[in-house]
Each structure stands twice: as structure tokens, then as C-alpha cells.
Amino acid sequence: MDYSSIFNQILILFILLIVGYISRKINIFDDKITKGLSDLILKITLPAMIIGSMIGNDNPDLAEKFGKILLISISVYSITFILALLLPRIIGSRPYELGVFEFAIMFSNVGFMGYPVTAAVFGEEGVFYAAIFNLPFNLLVFTIGIIFLSSKQGQKSKINPKLLINPGVIAVLIGFILFSLNINLPKAITGSLDLLGSVTTPLSMIVIGGLLAKVRINKIFSNYRVYIIMIFRLFLVPLVIYFVLKNFVGGVYLLGVPVLLSAMPVAANSAILAEEYKGNAELASQTVFISTLFSIISIPLITMFFIA
């Protein structure tokens, strides 16, 4: 198991975030450009990445494994949904913090960080499991996730159909149709999807850094509840997933991949979605920053003691 690859992948994301922070501080881009980049990510590059990931795997054992992995994924997100509703309230989160903290507990960085870290730990076959496991994420983050982040003062937004019909959900539906019908797109289209999707990660981290630049340094580290949520996200959630799943599934991949993906820091698109849907983007950026920073320590520990 290549722990240096895990460390390096986390460090790369963190460096990109710092680049965004510095760029905003020295006025290379402003709030208007930040909003434009957020729109570009959510409406173009992220949907391209979602579609590309769903049509890019031709593993011959797909049919046999698909249902089992998908069921495990749905079970995991059911557990994290319950934890998301309980844990932030247990620590006495303020009304304007609740939605961001709920999102942080339920949604980890399964894509931007999850794929490369899974590759470092499990190799190419692990990435195949991760791709299927992540299918519900793309649907849930653009439905439940948006409802969490668009909440105002602790009052959940009413389920507005306009919120649920967005580029992310549309991309999931298109990808699923192409995947289910085994439709092969021309190389020019798949190549374009891959290229567009590949800029999602660096752009997202740069935008998050830019959002953080609007927050005073002392404020980034001053909210003790963020640290508690970070401990929940990086340690408690993967441990709960491990001890629940070990009673029902066996095998290195069926148990290890879900636990590893559950140990990732807060999903990077938390801040992007909060900015887009008028949520608490500053707090969301803090949770991404701090959880990504401490994941340099937590992910190797979870891997050594519960996966290796």
C-alpha cells in the first residue's frame, strides 16, 4: 500500500486551495469571477465529469457486481443521512450552521479525492468499485445536499422542484441512460467530456480558496464546532460504516472501498453549492479547508487500522 501516494494526493488538493486563497487576496480574481467559476463548475465541468465517469468503465464483471455495490452505497448514505440529522444538533450547532454541518457529515469528497486515494490503496479494481459506489452521491448531493445548504437559519427550504432539476441531476440521468443501454459515444465526445471533467478538481479547490480569502484568518480557525464536525467526518463516520458493514459484507473491496470513501474530508463542492444556492459559503469553505488539512493524518490512520 503506497502511503506516500495518499499523502501526496491530499497535499496536491491543499496546495491548489492555497493557490486560490492567494490569488483572491492579491486580486487576480474578484467575487464576480468567483461566481462565474462556480457556475462553470456546476453547469459545465462537473456534469461532464459525472457523465464521463458513468460511461467510462467496461469491466466485464459489471453486471454481477453492480447491484451489490449499489446496495451497499445506498445503505451507507442512509446511515450518514441519519448521522447528519443527529450529530450537528448534539453539539448545539447554531441555526445558521446546521445545513452546512449536515452536508459535511453526509457528503465526503468521494470524487475529487476519493478516486485517486482509492487507486493508491486498492489499485485499478478499487476505482471500479468506487465508480459504482459514487453513483448515488451524484444524485443525492444535488437534491438532499442542496436542500441542506440552501436552508436559512435552520429552517429547511421547502422542496422546490426547480432546485431538484439542475445540471447535476440531469447529468446523472443522462449518464445512467447511456450506461444502462451500453451506448458508445464517439471518441470526440468522450474525449471532450474527459477534458472538461478533468478541470473540475483544480477549479473547485481554487474557488474554495477564493471563498476562504473573504474570511479573516482568525475566524477560519476560531469556530470549535467545525473541529468537532471534522472529527465526526474523518473518524466517527468511517468507523460507524466499518462496524455496521463488517456484519453484512466480506471481501477487501466490498468493505474497504466504502470505509475509505467514507473517511474522505468534506465534499469540495459544499462551498460551491452553498455559494450558488445562497447558503453559508464561508462556513462551508472552512469545513472543506480544515477537514482536508487534517485528512493528511486521518486517512492514513483509518487505512492502516481498518483497511490494510
Wavefront OBJ file of the C-alpha trace (Angstrom):
o trace
v 0.000 0.000 0.000
v 1.519 3.315 -1.097
v 1.040 5.741 1.797
v 3.206 8.357 0.091
v 0.725 8.461 -2.819
v -2.144 9.022 -0.384
v -0.264 11.832 1.344
v 0.745 13.446 -1.942
v -2.808 13.398 -3.315
v -4.156 15.183 -0.247
v -1.272 17.655 -0.339
v -1.933 18.472 -4.013
v -5.542 19.436 -3.261
v -4.450 21.516 -0.305
v -1.849 23.373 -2.407
v -4.494 24.152 -5.045
v -6.704 25.559 -2.310
v -3.847 27.795 -1.112
v -3.278 28.973 -4.702
v -6.923 30.073 -4.852
v -6.622 31.801 -1.478
v -3.529 33.786 -2.500
v -4.944 34.615 -5.943
v -8.042 36.156 -4.392
v -6.028 38.012 -1.748
v -3.846 39.699 -4.389
v -6.903 40.420 -6.567
v -6.085 38.174 -9.508
v -9.819 37.467 -9.470
v -12.751 39.056 -7.655
v -16.171 37.983 -6.360
v -17.722 38.248 -9.819
v -15.136 35.896 -11.305
v -15.523 33.536 -8.339
v -19.264 33.357 -9.029
v -18.584 32.797 -12.736
v -16.162 29.965 -11.998
v -18.690 28.393 -9.614
v -21.293 28.481 -12.382
v -18.809 26.982 -14.846
v -18.073 24.107 -12.464
v -21.690 23.339 -11.565
v -23.181 23.765 -15.031
v -20.408 22.522 -17.333
v -17.328 20.761 -15.954
v -18.894 18.770 -13.089
v -21.769 17.422 -15.234
v -19.153 16.450 -17.839
v -17.175 14.602 -15.170
v -20.306 12.805 -13.921
v -21.307 11.625 -17.398
v -17.738 10.656 -18.254
v -17.335 8.577 -15.086
v -20.578 6.691 -15.738
v -19.755 5.701 -19.316
v -16.045 5.140 -18.959
v -15.919 1.645 -17.456
v -16.092 -1.549 -19.495
v -15.347 -4.077 -16.755
v -16.791 -7.455 -17.888
v -17.954 -8.338 -14.363
v -20.051 -5.166 -14.152
v -23.498 -6.789 -14.169
v -22.606 -9.211 -11.382
v -21.098 -6.603 -9.066
v -23.197 -3.551 -9.862
v -26.273 -4.345 -7.754
v -24.329 -5.421 -4.680
v -22.082 -2.351 -4.642
v -25.015 -0.031 -5.286
v -26.981 -1.559 -2.398
v -24.006 -1.044 -0.079
v -23.747 2.575 -1.229
v -27.443 3.251 -0.590
v -27.065 1.701 2.871
v -24.046 3.878 3.637
v -25.844 7.072 2.603
v -28.876 6.064 4.666
v -26.583 5.803 7.694
v -24.813 9.103 7.007
v -28.162 10.844 6.466
v -29.285 9.786 9.952
v -25.932 10.853 11.430
v -26.210 14.192 9.597
v -29.551 14.913 11.239
v -28.346 13.894 14.713
v -24.707 14.892 15.234
v -24.835 18.650 14.490
v -27.748 19.015 16.911
v -25.982 17.027 19.619
v -23.137 19.580 19.695
v -25.563 22.512 19.816
v -24.942 23.919 16.349
v -26.364 27.369 15.709
v -29.255 27.677 13.246
v -27.085 29.206 10.512
v -24.558 26.357 10.902
v -26.937 23.409 10.746
v -27.272 22.986 6.983
v -23.531 23.196 6.339
v -22.742 20.753 9.142
v -25.427 18.325 7.965
v -23.903 18.403 4.490
v -20.415 17.917 5.947
v -21.456 14.773 7.813
v -23.366 13.197 4.936
v -21.145 14.008 1.966
v -17.433 13.272 1.779
v -15.026 14.085 -1.031
v -15.646 10.807 -2.867
v -14.801 12.190 -6.301
v -12.044 14.790 -6.284
v -10.051 12.953 -3.607
v -11.817 9.596 -3.429
v -10.789 8.230 -6.826
v -7.040 8.925 -6.629
v -6.779 7.793 -2.996
v -8.735 4.616 -3.796
v -6.347 3.972 -6.679
v -3.378 4.382 -4.332
v -4.835 1.940 -1.786
v -6.644 -0.652 -3.930
v -5.404 -0.174 -7.479
v -7.480 -0.087 -10.663
v -10.099 -2.596 -9.489
v -10.774 -0.463 -6.438
v -11.518 2.507 -8.693
v -14.138 0.403 -10.489
v -15.887 -0.279 -7.166
v -15.613 3.414 -6.253
v -17.203 4.491 -9.553
v -20.313 2.406 -8.863
v -20.378 3.319 -5.165
v -20.363 7.010 -6.086
v -23.441 6.875 -8.336
v -25.934 7.727 -5.526
v -23.682 10.587 -4.388
v -24.199 12.499 -7.612
v -27.982 12.299 -7.264
v -28.161 12.884 -3.504
v -25.752 15.826 -3.372
v -27.831 17.719 -5.937
v -31.089 17.031 -4.105
v -30.677 16.489 -0.344
v -27.356 18.336 -0.376
v -28.858 21.445 -1.952
v -31.772 21.346 0.497
v -29.268 21.231 3.385
v -27.135 24.089 2.077
v -29.979 26.363 0.986
v -31.601 26.277 4.423
v -31.977 29.608 6.172
v -31.427 29.992 9.907
v -32.004 26.296 10.464
v -35.313 26.253 8.588
v -35.119 23.737 5.760
v -36.057 25.009 2.334
v -39.285 23.613 1.010
v -38.634 21.081 -1.708
v -38.727 23.293 -4.757
v -38.799 21.283 -7.998
v -36.603 23.944 -9.571
v -33.854 23.070 -7.075
v -34.060 19.396 -7.996
v -33.900 19.981 -11.749
v -30.311 21.133 -12.115
v -27.296 20.252 -14.291
v -26.006 17.731 -11.742
v -29.202 15.685 -11.649
v -29.611 15.924 -15.424
v -26.038 14.669 -15.863
v -26.746 11.680 -13.594
v -29.852 10.792 -15.611
v -28.041 11.117 -18.954
v -25.097 9.106 -17.681
v -27.338 6.384 -16.281
v -29.235 6.051 -19.575
v -26.006 5.804 -21.569
v -24.590 3.362 -19.026
v -27.713 1.161 -18.867
v -28.130 0.968 -22.639
v -24.396 0.485 -23.153
v -24.317 3.310 -25.694
v -20.875 4.063 -27.086
v -20.360 7.742 -27.833
v -17.922 8.981 -30.491
v -14.363 9.458 -29.257
v -14.579 13.191 -29.936
v -17.434 13.453 -27.412
v -15.926 11.178 -24.763
v -12.599 12.958 -25.133
v -14.295 16.327 -24.676
v -16.138 15.063 -21.591
v -12.892 13.773 -20.109
v -11.052 17.045 -20.731
v -13.868 19.172 -19.341
v -14.259 16.897 -16.336
v -10.533 16.943 -15.602
v -10.544 20.671 -14.803
v -13.275 20.281 -12.160
v -10.930 19.352 -9.318
v -8.353 22.154 -9.696
v -11.018 24.762 -10.430
v -13.074 23.693 -7.401
v -10.162 23.905 -4.986
v -9.116 27.302 -6.388
v -12.672 28.633 -5.980
v -12.842 27.292 -2.408
v -9.547 29.043 -1.667
v -11.008 32.231 -3.118
v -14.086 31.924 -0.914
v -11.869 31.401 2.136
v -9.949 34.575 1.295
v -13.073 36.548 2.213
v -12.890 35.187 5.773
v -10.483 36.598 8.366
v -7.670 34.158 9.204
v -8.550 34.089 12.901
v -12.189 33.308 12.024
v -11.209 30.299 9.885
v -9.800 28.524 12.936
v -11.956 30.033 15.694
v -15.185 28.001 15.488
v -14.703 24.996 17.765
v -17.802 23.298 16.345
v -16.030 22.988 12.990
v -13.339 20.901 14.703
v -15.938 18.649 16.298
v -17.649 18.177 12.933
v -14.213 17.462 11.446
v -13.671 14.674 13.998
v -17.107 13.256 13.201
v -16.433 13.448 9.446
v -12.908 11.991 9.456
v -13.124 9.418 12.250
v -16.617 8.703 13.605
v -18.435 8.304 10.268
v -15.958 5.800 8.728
v -15.835 3.840 11.992
v -19.636 3.591 12.127
v -19.671 2.459 8.485
v -16.951 -0.112 9.188
v -18.636 -1.694 12.214
v -22.045 -1.789 10.519
v -20.867 -3.196 7.176
v -18.493 -5.809 8.610
v -21.538 -7.709 9.886
v -23.045 -7.987 6.413
v -20.312 -7.900 3.764
v -16.944 -9.518 3.316
v -14.027 -9.102 0.995
v -11.384 -6.446 0.703
v -13.218 -4.296 -1.826
v -16.839 -4.530 -0.674
v -15.866 -3.464 2.848
v -12.682 -1.495 2.287
v -13.772 0.846 -0.512
v -16.925 2.148 1.275
v -14.966 2.682 4.501
v -12.160 4.504 2.687
v -14.555 6.763 0.762
v -16.430 7.499 3.996
v -13.140 8.662 5.527
v -12.603 11.423 2.960
v -12.867 15.081 4.056
v -15.935 17.223 3.388
v -17.013 17.216 -0.253
v -15.297 20.085 -2.058
v -18.485 21.131 -3.834
v -20.014 22.029 -0.459
v -18.700 25.578 -0.756
v -19.519 25.800 -4.469
v -23.136 24.730 -3.912
v -23.520 26.991 -0.878
v -22.326 29.944 -2.957
v -24.697 29.055 -5.801
v -27.783 28.499 -3.624
v -27.287 31.409 -1.190
v -26.148 29.280 1.733
v -23.340 29.846 4.251
v -20.444 29.612 1.778
v -17.887 30.938 4.267
v -18.629 28.226 6.819
v -18.744 25.578 4.087
v -15.300 26.706 2.911
v -13.992 26.410 6.468
v -15.231 22.826 6.800
v -13.584 21.883 3.494
v -10.304 23.599 4.423
v -9.960 22.184 7.925
v -11.142 18.658 7.095
v -8.819 18.495 4.070
v -5.910 19.695 6.223
v -6.461 17.097 8.955
v -7.206 14.299 6.489
v -3.448 14.193 5.848
v -3.302 12.438 9.230
v -6.704 10.743 9.461
v -6.838 8.885 6.124
v -3.534 7.006 6.651
v -4.684 6.090 10.186
v -8.056 4.749 9.021
v -6.303 2.875 6.216
v -3.707 1.288 8.496
v -6.053 0.153 11.255
v -9.283 -0.695 9.422
v -8.420 -1.392 5.784
v -4.836 -2.631 5.429
l 1 2 3 4 5 6 7 8 9 10 11 12 13 14 15 16 17 18 19 20 21 22 23 24 25 26 27 28 29 30 31 32 33 34 35 36 37 38 39 40 41 42 43 44 45 46 47 48 49 50 51 52 53 54 55 56 57 58 59 60 61 62 63 64 65 66 67 68 69 70 71 72 73 74 75 76 77 78 79 80 81 82 83 84 85 86 87 88 89 90 91 92 93 94 95 96 97 98 99 100 101 102 103 104 105 106 107 108 109 110 111 112 113 114 115 116 117 118 119 120 121 122 123 124 125 126 127 128 129 130 131 132 133 134 135 136 137 138 139 140 141 142 143 144 145 146 147 148 149 150 151 152 153 154 155 156 157 158 159 160 161 162 163 164 165 166 167 168 169 170 171 172 173 174 175 176 177 178 179 180 181 182 183 184 185 186 187 188 189 190 191 192 193 194 195 196 197 198 199 200 201 202 203 204 205 206 207 208 209 210 211 212 213 214 215 216 217 218 219 220 221 222 223 224 225 226 227 228 229 230 231 232 233 234 235 236 237 238 239 240 241 242 243 244 245 246 247 248 249 250 251 252 253 254 255 256 257 258 259 260 261 262 263 264 265 266 267 268 269 270 271 272 273 274 275 276 277 278 279 280 281 282 283 284 285 286 287 288 289 290 291 292 293 294 295 296 297 298 299 300 301 302 303 304 305 306 307 308
